[in-house]
Amino acid sequence: MPASQDPYSSILRDLSSLMVAVSGESVTMVKRSAPEQAMKIKKSGEWDIYLEFLQLFFNLADRLSAHYIPLKDQPLFMDGLEDAVTQQLKNVLAPALGPDTDEMEVVLAIGETVAQSRQRYERFKFMATEDSKQKDEYFKAFGEAIAHLIGARDNGMVVSAATLCGNAIIPAMKSLLESATTGTVPGQTAAAVPAPEGRTGNEIKLISIMSTIQGEEIETRWGLHPRFRQDLKPEQAQELSKLMNRVAEVLGTRYASAAFSPEWTAWHQRGGHA
């Protein structure tokens, strides 16, 4: 099916961009956690670490997409994600590879990465959005694999850095998948707009915004009611997105300030969100 006719083309493009970008940033993070080993690692070694992160991200995408993509569509969705990541990686690597490079090497590398992802990680049974012993073991096994690749076996700093990077992509993936099925804006969820006084019961939530905290990570997201979004002209939607991105940034910063203040304990006991 041509990309223009694929109902998932937009989300596949966004997911692939996210996976490729975070994989690259994650390699940098783990190298910083073991500077002595990082100085000795070759480009081929960095590439192996990069593909290891992609393995994890493909597996997480598979687990999360099951909650949003119809069961009959999921195999095609994951095939499409493999193609999208391959194309995204070709685009990213093009300047470094040069015109004479065989792009088939990238295709084969990603294909092998997906296959290894299934073989290595499907044995772990857990919900990606929930904490569990199996999830902890999953990330521990991943972190140890990264530590081995960088030449720092049993290095707790490397394992922690790899685990942090792996966990960090889950809310971002979840947000993208939610946006594809609910019409909200990726990376951001949606303050309710109450009805005028005296009309209790007729409230319609047109715009929502929420900040949440998990560990040391704070996420602020916003979104629109799908029907409201459809009624906006393109230029109106663009202007609203610009304003709400700014609002989310301001509220997220304020929430972060409050969340890590001495008064946070009392807030946390009331729910851990604002």
C-alpha positions in Angstrom: 0.0 0.0 0.0 1.4 3.4 -0.9 2.4 5.6 2.1 -0.2 8.2 1.1 -3.0 5.5 1.4 -1.6 4.0 4.7 -3.8 5.2 7.6 -0.8 4.7 9.9 1.8 6.5 7.7 1.9 9.6 10.0 2.4 7.7 13.2 4.9 5.4 11.6 6.9 8.4 10.5 6.8 9.9 13.9 7.7 6.7 15.7 10.6 5.9 13.4 12.0 9.4 13.9 11.7 9.1 17.7 13.4 5.6 17.7 16.3 6.7 15.5 16.9 9.9 17.4 16.6 8.4 20.9 18.9 5.5 19.9 21.6 8.0 18.9 21.2 10.0 22.1 21.2 6.9 24.2 24.6 5.8 22.7 26.0 9.1 23.8 24.5 8.7 27.3 26.0 5.3 27.9 29.4 6.4 26.6 29.4 9.2 29.1 28.7 6.7 31.9 31.9 4.8 31.1 34.4 7.4 29.7 37.5 5.2 29.8 35.8 2.4 27.8 34.2 4.9 25.5 37.6 6.2 24.4 38.5 2.7 23.2 35.3 1.8 21.4 35.4 1.9 17.5 32.6 3.1 15.2 31.6 -0.5 14.6 31.2 -0.9 18.3 29.0 2.2 18.5 26.9 0.9 15.7 26.3 -2.4 17.6 25.2 -0.4 20.7 22.9 1.7 18.5 21.3 -1.4 17.0 20.9 -2.9 20.5 18.8 0.2 21.5 16.8 -0.2 18.4 16.1 -3.8 19.3 14.6 -2.7 22.6 12.6 0.1 21.0 11.1 -2.2 18.4 10.0 -4.6 21.2 8.5 -1.7 23.2 6.7 -0.4 20.1 5.3 -3.9 19.5 4.1 -4.1 23.1 2.6 -0.6 23.2 1.0 -0.7 19.8 -1.1 -3.7 20.8 -3.2 -1.4 23.0 -3.9 1.1 20.2 -3.7 -0.8 16.8 -6.4 -3.3 15.9 -5.1 -6.9 16.3 -5.6 -7.6 12.6 -3.6 -4.6 11.6 -0.7 -4.9 14.1 1.5 -7.3 12.0 1.3 -4.9 9.0 1.9 -1.9 11.4 5.1 -3.5 12.7 6.3 -4.3 9.2 5.6 -0.7 8.3 7.6 0.5 11.3 10.5 -1.6 10.2 10.4 0.0 6.8 10.0 3.5 8.3 12.9 3.1 10.6 15.0 1.8 7.7 14.2 4.8 5.5 14.7 7.2 8.4 18.1 5.7 9.1 19.1 5.9 5.4 18.2 9.6 5.5 20.2 10.2 8.7 23.2 8.2 7.5 23.2 9.5 3.9 25.8 12.3 4.5 28.2 10.0 6.2 27.7 7.0 4.0 28.4 8.7 0.7 26.9 8.1 -2.8 28.7 4.7 -3.4 27.5 3.0 -0.2 25.2 0.0 -0.5 22.0 0.9 1.3 21.0 -2.7 1.3 23.4 -3.1 4.3 21.1 -0.8 6.3 18.0 -2.8 5.2 19.6 -6.1 6.3 20.8 -4.6 9.6 17.4 -3.4 10.5 15.8 -6.7 9.4 18.2 -8.6 11.6 17.6 -6.2 14.5 13.8 -6.8 14.4 14.3 -10.6 14.3 16.8 -10.5 17.2 14.4 -8.2 19.1 11.7 -10.9 19.0 14.0 -13.7 19.9 15.6 -11.9 22.8 12.8 -10.0 24.5 9.5 -11.9 23.9 10.2 -14.2 26.8 9.5 -11.3 29.2 5.8 -11.1 30.0 4.8 -7.7 31.3 2.8 -4.5 30.5 5.1 -1.8 29.2 3.1 0.9 31.0 3.1 -0.8 34.4 5.9 -1.5 36.9 6.5 -5.2 37.6 9.3 -7.7 38.5 9.4 -9.0 34.9 9.8 -5.5 33.5 12.7 -4.8 35.9 14.3 -8.1 34.8 13.7 -7.1 31.1 15.6 -3.8 31.5 18.3 -5.4 33.7 19.0 -7.9 30.9 19.1 -5.1 28.4 21.4 -2.9 30.5 23.8 -5.8 31.0 23.9 -6.4 27.2 24.8 -2.7 26.7 27.5 -2.9 29.4 29.0 -5.9 27.6 29.0 -4.2 24.2 30.8 -1.1 25.6 33.3 -3.3 27.4 32.2 -2.5 30.9 30.6 -5.7 32.1 28.9 -5.4 35.5 29.3 -1.6 35.4 26.3 -0.3 37.4 26.6 3.2 35.9 26.3 1.8 32.3 23.4 -0.5 33.3 21.6 2.4 35.0 22.1 4.8 32.0 20.9 2.2 29.5 17.8 1.4 31.7 17.0 5.1 32.0 17.2 5.6 28.3 15.0 2.6 27.6 12.4 3.6 30.1 12.4 7.2 28.9 11.0 6.4 25.5 7.9 4.6 26.8 5.8 7.7 27.6 6.9 9.3 24.3 5.8 6.2 22.3 2.5 6.0 24.3 1.8 9.6 23.6 2.4 9.2 19.9 0.2 6.1 19.7 -2.6 7.8 21.7 -2.5 10.8 19.4 -2.9 8.5 16.4 -6.1 7.0 17.8 -7.7 9.9 19.7 -6.6 12.9 17.7 -4.6 14.6 20.5 -1.3 16.3 19.8 1.8 14.0 20.2 3.9 14.6 23.3 1.5 16.8 25.0 -2.5 15.6 26.8 -5.1 17.9 27.3 -7.3 22.3 31.7 -10.9 21.5 31.1 -13.1 24.4 29.9 -16.1 24.5 32.2 -19.6 25.6 31.0 -20.9 29.0 32.2 -22.1 29.2 35.8 -25.5 27.7 36.3 -25.2 25.1 33.5 -23.7 22.3 35.6 -23.8 19.0 33.7 -23.3 20.5 30.3 -19.5 20.8 30.5 -17.5 19.8 27.4 -13.7 19.3 27.7 -12.4 21.1 24.6 -8.8 21.5 25.7 -7.0 19.5 28.4 -3.5 19.8 29.8 -1.8 17.6 32.4 1.6 17.3 34.0 2.6 13.9 35.5 5.7 12.8 37.4 7.4 9.4 37.3 10.6 9.1 39.3 12.7 12.1 38.2 10.9 12.6 34.9 8.1 15.1 34.4 5.9 15.1 31.4 3.4 17.9 30.4 1.0 17.1 27.6 -2.0 18.7 26.1 -4.7 17.8 23.6 -8.0 18.8 21.9 -11.4 17.3 21.7 -11.4 15.5 18.3 -14.5 17.3 17.1 -13.1 20.7 18.2 -9.9 20.0 16.3 -11.9 19.1 13.1 -13.8 22.5 13.3 -10.5 24.5 13.3 -9.1 25.9 10.1 -5.4 24.9 9.4 -4.1 28.3 10.4 -6.2 28.3 13.5 -5.0 24.8 14.5 -1.4 26.0 13.9 -1.8 29.1 16.0 -3.5 27.2 18.8 -0.8 24.6 18.8 1.9 27.3 19.1 0.0 28.9 22.1 -0.7 25.6 23.9 3.0 24.4 23.4 4.0 27.6 25.3 1.3 27.1 27.9 2.5 23.5 28.4 6.1 24.7 28.7 5.2 27.3 31.4 3.0 24.9 33.4 5.4 22.1 33.1 8.2 24.3 34.4 6.0 25.5 37.3 5.0 21.9 38.1 8.6 20.7 38.1 9.5 23.5 40.5 6.7 22.4 42.9 7.2 18.7 42.4 10.8 18.9 43.7 10.1 21.4 46.5 10.0 20.4 50.2 6.2 20.5 50.0 6.1 17.8 47.3 5.5 15.0 49.8 2.1 16.4 50.6 1.3 16.8 46.9 2.4 13.2 46.1 0.1 11.8 48.7 -2.8 13.3 46.9 -2.1 11.7 43.6 1.2 12.7 42.0 -0.3 14.7 39.1 -1.6 18.3 38.5 
